[in-house]
Amino acid sequence: MYWRRNGRRSVREETTATLTARLAEWGAGVYMCTVERWLRGEIVPWKQDAGQSTWCDRLTKEQGRLDWQRARRRAGAPGAGV
C-alpha cells in the first residue's frame, strides 16, 4: 500500500532498501557536520562519567529468538507479524 501524508513518505511505503539509503545519506550528513564543527572548535569532548553509564551483558541467540505465535496474538489479528 502506498500513500503520502503531508508530502512525506509514510511508513507503509518504506522498504529496507529505501530506509537504508535514506539513513545512510542522513548519517553521512550528520557525521560531516559534526566533524566540521569539531574541527572549528565548536564541539568540546568530555570524559564520560562512569557513574552515569550502564552495562548490559551480551544477549544470547535464544534471547533474540522471536516467538511468532506470541507476536500474532499480541498484534490481535490473524496472520499479523511483529
Number of C-alpha atoms within 10 A of each C-alpha: 5 9 11 11 7 6 7 8 12 13 11 10 12 13 10 8 8 11 13 12 12 12 11 12 12 11 12 11 12 12 12 11 12 14 14 13 13 13 11 9 10 11 12 8 8 6 5 8 7 7 6 6 7 6 5 5 5 7 8 8 7 7 8 8 8 10 10 13 14 12 15 15 14 12 13 11 10 9 11 13 15 12
